[in-house]
Amino acid sequence: MTRTPIDEPAERQLLRDAGLRVTGVRLAVLRALGEHQHSTADTVVRAVRDELGTVSVQAVYDSLHALTDADLLRRMEPAGHPARYERRVGDNHHHIVCRACGAVADVDCTVGHAPCLLPSDDHGFTVDLAEVTFWGLCPRCRG
């Protein structure tokens, strides 16, 4: 598998700035998701193992959780499909999911700044994120 080069010093600094220890597994998880947005945990495990060799599933899951908790990754959970992870964070974008194959694509916020959608009644909440999932059939499944 050909790896896309990343700026490893920048990745290391990203981890340090988030208060996380720099580990080979965390760097490999960031690289895997940099190359394949919207990956499932199983896909990330395979990519990390391809790069590093023997790595426990738990180590990858721990890294996914730590990176998500540090806001370096975003976890999305489309109904009826496994959770997916991505590196695109902090911009309040949305997703479109294929009902048939589960393919996922990003949809930029269409109006204004985050959150780009406002509820008709916020019930006293301070809203800072709107998460929208559009559903349909991707071109491959439609054909």
BAFI-3210 file (N, C-alpha, C; in Angstrom, 3 decimals, decimal comma, padded with zeros to 6 digits):
// residues 143
n [1|2|3|4|5|6|7|8|9|10|11|12|13|14|15|16|17|18|19|20|21|22|23|24|25|26|27|28|29|30|31|32|33|34|35|36|37|38|39|40|41|42|43|44|45|46|47|48|49|50|51|52|53|54|55|56|57|58|59|60|61|62|63|64|65|66|67|68|69|70|71|72|73|74|75|76|77|78|79|80|81|82|83|84|85|86|87|88|89|90|91|92|93|94|95|96|97|98|99|100|101|102|103|104|105|106|107|108|109|110|111|112|113|114|115|116|117|118|119|120|121|122|123|124|125|126|127|128|129|130|131|132|133|134|135|136|137|138|139|140|141|142|143]
n.u [000,847|000,646|001,697|000,498|002,581|002,974|003,263|005,173|006,484|004,629|002,330|003,137|003,412|000,771|-000,423|000,963|000,135|-002,498|-002,281|-001,618|000,290|002,875|002,628|003,452|001,211|-000,869|000,054|-000,023|-002,781|-003,738|-002,528|-003,764|-006,448|-006,140|-005,701|-007,916|-010,773|-013,738|-013,583|-014,213|-013,667|-012,587|-011,448|-009,479|-007,918|-006,885|-005,361|-003,484|-002,187|-001,126|000,800|002,357|002,662|002,227|-000,281|-002,410|-005,980|-007,257|-005,399|-005,601|-008,314|-008,249|-006,613|-008,227|-010,369|-009,027|-008,026|-010,401|-011,648|-009,895|-010,575|-009,323|-010,149|-013,258|-016,158|-018,678|-021,962|-023,777|-027,130|-027,808|-025,393|-021,857|-019,921|-018,013|-014,900|-013,226|-010,840|-011,498|-012,432|-014,173|-015,506|-018,206|-019,384|-021,518|-022,943|-023,514|-025,067|-025,013|-027,760|-027,637|-024,893|-023,467|-021,583|-019,952|-020,016|-018,729|-020,649|-020,665|-021,449|-024,250|-025,228|-024,163|-022,389|-021,063|-023,390|-024,841|-027,476|-030,393|-032,398|-036,013|-036,939|-034,876|-034,994|-033,677|-031,058|-027,598|-026,664|-024,121|-023,425|-024,648|-025,794|-026,245|-027,522|-027,710|-029,542|-029,496|-029,048|-025,941|-024,111|-023,007|-024,561|-027,068|-026,958]
n.v [-001,179|002,163|004,947|008,180|010,916|012,540|015,465|014,720|015,950|018,020|016,540|015,270|017,523|018,360|016,342|016,753|019,405|018,911|017,742|015,093|012,051|011,301|008,629|005,716|004,334|006,233|008,152|006,579|006,072|008,677|009,088|007,051|007,888|010,332|009,601|008,087|009,182|008,955|006,331|003,085|001,698|-000,865|-000,735|001,173|-000,235|-002,279|-000,703|000,474|-001,806|-002,694|-000,767|-000,764|-003,370|-005,941|-004,932|-004,331|-004,637|-003,280|-001,243|000,388|001,123|002,473|004,618|005,829|006,673|008,438|010,377|011,324|012,331|014,412|016,138|015,844|014,069|013,234|011,493|009,800|008,472|006,911|005,872|002,417|001,686|001,027|002,977|005,762|007,418|010,569|013,063|015,661|018,277|020,617|022,389|022,195|020,691|018,537|015,294|012,957|009,904|006,751|004,685|002,052|000,999|002,288|004,265|007,370|010,898|014,231|017,160|020,471|023,101|024,984|027,586|030,496|030,663|028,206|027,110|026,023|025,574|026,358|025,511|025,575|025,967|026,345|025,452|026,610|025,799|026,362|026,428|024,939|023,302|021,761|018,761|017,107|014,511|013,486|011,275|008,803|007,367|006,449|007,305|004,911|002,832|003,579|003,131]
n.w [000,000|-000,902|000,810|001,582|001,927|005,047|007,061|009,380|011,670|012,123|012,688|015,016|016,665|016,691|018,220|020,648|021,248|021,804|024,203|024,255|024,394|022,089|020,025|018,096|017,202|017,406|015,569|013,246|013,082|012,606|010,104|008,588|008,596|007,410|004,838|004,207|004,688|006,703|007,604|009,016|012,311|012,049|009,482|009,969|011,822|010,148|008,338|010,079|011,010|008,568|008,229|010,626|011,460|013,825|015,868|018,548|018,499|020,512|021,130|018,884|019,014|021,488|020,752|018,773|020,409|022,199|020,417|019,352|021,671|022,131|020,173|017,710|015,923|014,373|015,177|013,532|013,408|011,379|011,109|011,290|010,238|010,725|013,080|011,951|011,297|010,996|009,941|009,481|011,266|013,414|011,677|011,323|009,247|007,237|006,380|003,688|003,118|001,564|001,238|000,380|000,036|002,018|001,557|002,263|002,095|002,390|003,147|002,765|005,078|004,327|004,742|006,317|009,484|011,815|014,272|011,221|010,955|012,740|015,536|015,737|018,278|020,921|023,499|025,649|025,432|024,579|021,426|019,559|017,533|014,631|013,487|010,612|008,644|005,428|003,364|000,786|-002,486|-003,758|-006,798|-007,903|-006,761|-007,614|-010,327]
ca.u [000,000|001,417|001,273|000,632|003,452|002,411|004,266|005,200|006,691|003,376|001,435|003,635|003,071|-000,675|-000,677|001,461|-000,728|-003,751|-001,976|-001,498|001,616|003,116|002,900|003,408|-000,164|-001,635|000,499|-000,529|-004,225|-003,898|-002,174|-004,806|-007,647|-005,789|-005,780|-009,227|-011,793|-014,970|-013,252|-014,664|-012,565|-011,963|-010,609|-008,314|-007,079|-006,154|-004,369|-002,420|-001,418|-000,354|001,940|003,202|002,768|001,343|-000,820|-003,669|-007,212|-007,514|-004,532|-006,175|-009,543|-007,850|-006,137|-009,396|-011,097|-008,221|-007,971|-011,748|-011,838|-009,050|-011,096|-008,464|-010,969|-014,710|-016,839|-020,063|-022,640|-024,989|-028,046|-027,745|-024,043|-020,859|-019,356|-016,927|-014,039|-012,634|-009,951|-012,083|-013,095|-014,268|-016,110|-019,647|-019,889|-022,486|-022,616|-024,524|-024,779|-025,748|-028,566|-027,320|-023,525|-022,903|-020,596|-020,172|-019,346|-018,920|-021,500|-020,335|-022,533|-024,706|-025,557|-023,657|-021,343|-021,508|-024,065|-025,485|-028,912|-030,841|-033,692|-037,116|-036,989|-033,643|-035,302|-032,707|-029,704|-026,698|-026,372|-022,838|-023,191|-025,809|-025,326|-027,264|-027,141|-028,560|-029,571|-029,903|-028,269|-024,768|-024,190|-022,698|-025,690|-028,210|-026,805]
ca.v [000,000|003,398|005,906|009,589|011,496|013,575|016,264|014,054|016,884|018,729|015,582|015,116|018,741|018,330|015,493|017,435|020,550|018,387|017,141|013,645|011,491|010,908|007,197|005,222|003,967|007,468|008,713|005,713|006,313|009,962|008,883|006,233|008,699|011,380|009,002|007,462|009,774|008,208|004,918|002,398|001,300|-002,055|-000,283|001,828|-001,309|-002,908|000,245|000,609|-003,057|-002,683|000,134|-001,036|-004,794|-006,414|-003,916|-004,861|-003,920|-002,377|-000,066|001,267|001,683|003,465|005,802|006,487|007,367|009,560|011,410|011,906|013,138|015,605|016,881|015,699|013,247|013,308|010,198|009,921|007,189|006,857|004,813|001,164|001,483|001,179|004,314|006,150|008,464|011,463|014,085|016,982|018,662|022,027|023,272|021,948|020,144|017,460|014,102|012,269|008,476|005,875|003,679|000,703|000,537|002,968|005,286|008,641|012,064|015,466|018,217|021,701|023,888|025,765|028,966|031,098|030,075|027,129|026,070|026,598|025,375|026,703|024,903|026,517|026,216|025,775|024,978|027,171|025,307|027,130|025,535|025,211|022,347|021,122|017,568|016,686|013,414|013,313|009,870|008,582|006,341|006,985|007,035|003,516|001,990|003,995|002,567]
ca.w [000,000|-000,981|001,819|001,282|002,946|005,914|007,742|010,684|012,787|012,384|013,335|016,390|017,394|016,852|019,385|021,851|021,523|022,358|025,494|024,090|024,127|020,703|019,903|016,728|016,850|017,182|014,288|012,170|012,989|011,914|008,691|007,954|008,383|006,456|003,506|003,985|005,547|006,936|007,785|010,222|013,187|011,459|008,375|010,567|012,381|009,030|007,817|011,082|010,973|007,318|008,402|011,795|011,784|014,885|016,776|019,083|018,173|021,635|021,014|017,858|019,580|022,500|020,029|018,176|021,478|022,702|019,377|019,267|022,887|022,006|019,011|016,538|015,039|014,569|015,035|013,086|013,527|010,557|011,545|010,559|009,710|011,790|013,296|011,050|011,836|010,011|010,481|009,257|012,515|013,768|010,685|011,327|007,984|007,367|005,589|002,897|003,250|000,650|001,933|-000,080|000,305|003,182|001,192|002,950|001,521|003,142|002,616|003,476|005,639|003,191|005,050|007,534|010,313|012,707|013,508|010,038|011,128|014,087|015,844|015,905|019,718|021,476|024,855|026,581|025,152|023,741|020,305|018,930|016,456|014,011|012,784|009,657|007,760|004,271|002,948|-000,593|-003,175|-004,455|-008,240|-008,200|-006,376|-008,418|-011,682]
c.u [000,895|000,852|001,467|001,531|002,701|003,570|004,329|005,535|005,408|002,384|001,848|003,252|001,569|-001,056|-000,234|000,565|-002,059|-003,531|-001,857|-000,043|001,703|003,464|002,813|001,998|-000,993|-001,240|-000,043|-002,037|-004,475|-003,589|-003,271|-006,042|-007,383|-005,917|-007,170|-010,229|-012,992|-014,719|-013,868|-013,437|-011,844|-011,032|-009,342|-007,371|-006,248|-005,056|-003,193|-001,555|-000,592|000,917|002,896|003,432|001,785|000,994|-002,149|-004,846|-007,485|-006,665|-005,077|-007,456|-009,226|-007,381|-007,298|-010,167|-010,327|-008,197|-009,331|-012,010|-011,043|-009,471|-010,140|-009,138|-012,425|-015,275|-018,264|-020,692|-023,911|-025,845|-027,927|-026,385|-023,045|-020,374|-018,192|-016,166|-013,492|-011,762|-010,502|-012,924|-013,234|-014,926|-017,605|-020,169|-020,822|-022,089|-023,815|-024,110|-025,639|-026,476|-028,160|-025,936|-022,869|-021,828|-020,974|-019,395|-019,640|-019,857|-021,185|-021,596|-022,975|-024,973|-024,883|-022,561|-021,935|-022,294|-024,841|-026,991|-029,268|-032,193|-034,769|-037,307|-035,766|-033,811|-034,269|-031,282|-028,908|-026,236|-025,048|-022,520|-024,521|-025,272|-026,464|-026,706|-028,177|-028,450|-030,026|-029,134|-027,126|-024,875|-023,943|-023,893|-026,945|-028,187|-026,944]
c.v [001,246|004,395|007,325|010,198|012,539|014,338|015,741|015,001|017,656|017,808|015,377|016,322|018,825|017,501|016,183|018,598|020,127|017,728|015,630|013,242|011,129|009,429|006,813|004,886|005,217|008,121|007,895|005,887|007,627|009,826|008,112|007,066|009,898|010,887|008,484|008,007|008,836|006,703|004,369|002,057|000,085|-001,687|000,383|000,779|-001,945|-001,993|000,400|-000,651|-003,160|-001,849|-000,345|-002,517|-005,149|-005,276|-004,463|-003,991|-002,894|-001,121|000,910|001,914|002,749|004,755|006,554|007,279|008,585|010,702|012,085|012,801|014,437|016,486|016,889|014,811|013,521|011,920|010,479|008,537|007,187|005,648|003,583|000,848|001,629|002,627|004,527|007,306|009,304|012,495|015,489|017,335|020,176|022,932|023,045|021,506|018,966|016,303|013,635|010,808|007,701|004,805|002,254|000,244|001,209|003,985|006,609|009,734|013,273|016,405|019,459|022,381|024,885|027,233|029,385|030,324|029,010|027,710|026,696|026,367|025,717|026,061|025,966|026,868|025,550|025,290|025,451|026,688|026,362|026,187|025,921|024,264|021,825|019,946|017,041|015,534|013,328|011,860|009,767|007,420|007,005|006,635|005,568|002,601|002,330|003,341|001,117]
c.w [000,000|000,010|001,309|002,341|003,776|006,519|009,174|011,831|013,132|013,094|014,791|017,239|017,647|018,077|020,669|022,243|022,129|023,714|025,443|023,888|022,652|020,700|018,433|016,284|016,572|015,863|013,122|011,992|012,254|010,429|007,961|007,647|007,487|005,021|003,183|004,989|005,658|007,048|009,061|011,064|012,614|010,304|008,900|011,157|011,270|008,494|008,780|011,090|009,697|007,477|009,490|012,079|012,878|015,841|017,265|018,643|019,273|021,560|019,985|018,376|020,633|021,833|019,391|019,227|021,980|021,692|019,198|020,470|022,827|020,825|017,822|015,497|015,346|014,306|014,577|013,105|012,691|010,952|010,656|009,968|010,858|011,895|012,344|011,678|010,696|010,703|010,301|010,482|012,590|012,750|010,507|009,960|008,261|006,461|004,783|002,853|002,255|001,453|001,569|000,369|001,504|002,855|001,848|002,234|002,395|002,392|003,430|003,983|004,560|003,497|006,351|008,229|011,223|013,877|012,361|010,038|012,562|014,337|016,004|017,378|020,332|022,917|025,879|026,385|024,405|022,645|019,671|017,777|015,948|013,211|011,917|008,842|006,659|003,833|001,509|-001,170|-003,913|-005,938|-008,585|-007,898|-007,190|-009,798|-011,649]
res [m|t|r|t|p|i|d|e|p|a|e|r|q|l|l|r|d|a|g|l|r|v|t|g|v|r|l|a|v|l|r|a|l|g|e|h|q|h|s|t|a|d|t|v|v|r|a|v|r|d|e|l|g|t|v|s|v|q|a|v|y|d|s|l|h|a|l|t|d|a|d|l|l|r|r|m|e|p|a|g|h|p|a|r|y|e|r|r|v|g|d|n|h|h|h|i|v|c|r|a|c|g|a|v|a|d|v|d|c|t|v|g|h|a|p|c|l|l|p|s|d|d|h|g|f|t|v|d|l|a|e|v|t|f|w|g|l|c|p|r|c|r|g]
***
